Amino acid sequence: MAQKVNEVMTPVPVAVPPDASLVQVGDLMRQHGIGDVLVVHEGRLRGLVTDRDIVVRAVGVGKDMSTAVADICSTNMITIAPDADADTAVQLMRRHAVRRIPVVDGDRPIGMVSIGDLAVQRDERSALADISAEPPNR
C-alpha cells in the first residue's frame, strides 16, 4: 500500500519570519540539527532557506550575517499536500532536483519531507536511509 506524505514527513518544521537574521537561522539549524528552515509570514509559507543558500548566497558574496533571511531565501518553491502519495514526492524531487519539499495545507506549512525521509520509507537498508537515521552533527 502506498504511503502518504503525512506518514513520512517531519511534522512541525522549524520556521522563522522574513526579517530573521542569517545568524538566527544558522543558530536554529545548529540547535535542531537540520539544514533547512522555512520562512513564514502571518502563518503562510513565503520561502525556504538551506545551509547551502547561506553559504552560496550570503557568505560567498560577502553579505553581513545580520542580513534578513528574506534577502537570500528561495521563494519559488515546490510544495506538496499532506495527503499526496509519497511516490509523488519522489517524482517532484527528481523532476526539480531538490532534496526536500515543504508540506502545506493550503499555503500553511505543516511539515517537511526530505529525500532521507523517503529513503527510510522505501528501503530502510539503503545507505541514504542509514545516514538519515543517524543523529545530526553538531
C-alpha positions as CSV (number, residue, x, y, z in Angstrom):
1,M,0.0,0.0,0.0
2,A,1.4,3.4,-1.0
3,Q,2.2,5.7,1.9
4,K,1.0,9.3,2.1
5,V,3.4,12.2,2.6
6,N,2.0,12.9,6.1
7,E,3.1,9.4,7.1
8,V,6.8,10.0,6.2
9,M,7.2,13.8,6.7
10,T,8.8,15.5,9.6
11,P,5.9,17.5,11.3
12,V,6.1,21.0,12.7
13,P,9.0,22.3,10.7
14,V,11.3,25.0,12.1
15,A,10.2,28.4,10.7
16,V,11.3,32.0,11.0
17,P,9.9,35.3,10.0
18,P,11.3,37.0,6.8
19,D,13.2,39.6,9.0
20,A,15.2,36.9,10.9
21,S,18.9,37.3,10.5
22,L,21.2,34.7,9.0
23,V,22.8,34.3,12.4
24,Q,19.5,33.4,13.9
25,V,18.7,31.0,11.1
26,G,22.1,29.4,11.4
27,D,21.7,29.0,15.1
28,L,18.3,27.3,14.7
29,M,19.9,24.9,12.2
30,R,22.6,24.1,14.7
31,Q,20.2,23.6,17.6
32,H,17.9,21.4,15.7
33,G,20.5,19.5,13.6
34,I,18.8,20.5,10.3
35,G,19.8,22.0,7.0
36,D,16.7,23.9,6.1
37,V,14.3,26.4,7.7
38,L,11.0,27.7,6.4
39,V,10.4,31.4,6.0
40,V,6.8,32.1,7.2
41,H,4.9,35.4,7.4
42,E,1.5,35.5,9.1
43,G,1.3,31.7,9.1
44,R,1.9,31.5,5.3
45,L,4.9,29.9,3.6
46,R,7.0,32.6,1.9
47,G,10.3,30.9,1.4
48,L,12.8,28.2,2.2
49,V,16.5,28.7,3.2
50,T,19.1,26.0,3.3
51,D,22.5,25.8,4.8
52,R,23.8,25.9,1.2
53,D,21.8,29.0,0.5
54,I,23.6,30.8,3.4
55,V,27.0,29.7,2.1
56,V,26.4,30.4,-1.5
57,R,24.0,33.4,-1.5
58,A,25.4,35.2,1.6
59,V,28.9,34.1,2.8
60,G,30.1,33.5,-0.7
61,V,29.3,37.1,-1.8
62,G,30.3,38.8,1.4
63,K,26.9,39.6,2.9
64,D,26.7,40.6,6.5
65,M,25.3,37.9,8.8
66,S,22.7,40.4,10.1
67,T,21.2,40.2,6.6
68,A,17.5,39.3,6.7
69,V,16.8,35.7,5.6
70,A,14.2,37.1,3.1
71,D,17.1,38.5,1.1
72,I,18.6,35.1,0.3
73,C,15.8,32.5,0.7
74,S,14.2,30.6,-2.2
75,T,10.7,31.9,-2.9
76,N,9.9,29.7,-6.0
77,M,9.3,26.5,-4.0
78,I,7.8,23.2,-4.9
79,T,5.3,22.2,-2.2
80,I,3.2,19.1,-1.7
81,A,-0.1,18.3,0.2
82,P,0.0,16.0,3.2
83,D,-2.4,13.5,1.5
84,A,-0.3,13.2,-1.6
85,D,1.3,9.8,-2.3
86,A,4.9,9.6,-1.1
87,D,5.8,8.4,-4.7
88,T,4.6,11.8,-5.9
89,A,7.1,13.5,-3.6
90,V,9.9,11.3,-5.1
91,Q,8.8,12.3,-8.6
92,L,8.8,16.0,-7.7
93,M,12.3,15.8,-6.1
94,R,13.6,14.1,-9.3
95,R,11.9,16.5,-11.7
96,H,13.0,19.6,-9.8
97,A,16.3,18.3,-8.4
98,V,15.5,19.2,-4.8
99,R,16.2,17.2,-1.6
100,R,13.3,18.5,0.5
101,I,9.8,19.7,-0.1
102,P,7.6,21.7,2.3
103,V,4.3,20.0,3.1
104,V,1.5,22.5,3.1
105,D,-2.2,22.6,3.9
106,G,-3.2,25.4,1.5
107,D,-0.3,27.8,1.9
108,R,0.3,27.0,5.6
109,P,3.3,24.8,6.3
110,I,2.7,21.7,8.4
111,G,5.8,19.6,7.7
112,M,8.8,18.9,5.6
113,V,9.5,15.7,3.6
114,S,13.1,15.0,2.7
115,I,15.0,12.6,0.4
116,G,16.2,11.0,3.7
117,D,12.6,10.5,4.9
118,L,11.7,8.9,1.7
119,A,14.8,6.7,1.6
120,V,13.9,5.3,5.0
121,Q,10.3,4.7,3.9
122,R,11.3,3.0,0.6
123,D,14.4,0.9,1.7
124,E,15.4,1.1,5.3
125,R,18.6,-0.8,4.5
126,S,19.9,1.7,1.9
127,A,23.0,3.8,2.6
128,L,20.9,7.0,2.5
129,A,18.4,5.6,5.0
130,D,21.3,4.6,7.3
131,I,22.8,8.1,7.1
132,S,19.4,9.8,7.6
133,A,18.7,7.7,10.7
134,E,22.0,8.9,12.4
135,P,21.9,11.7,14.9
136,P,22.8,15.1,13.4
137,N,26.3,16.6,13.5
138,R,26.6,19.5,15.9
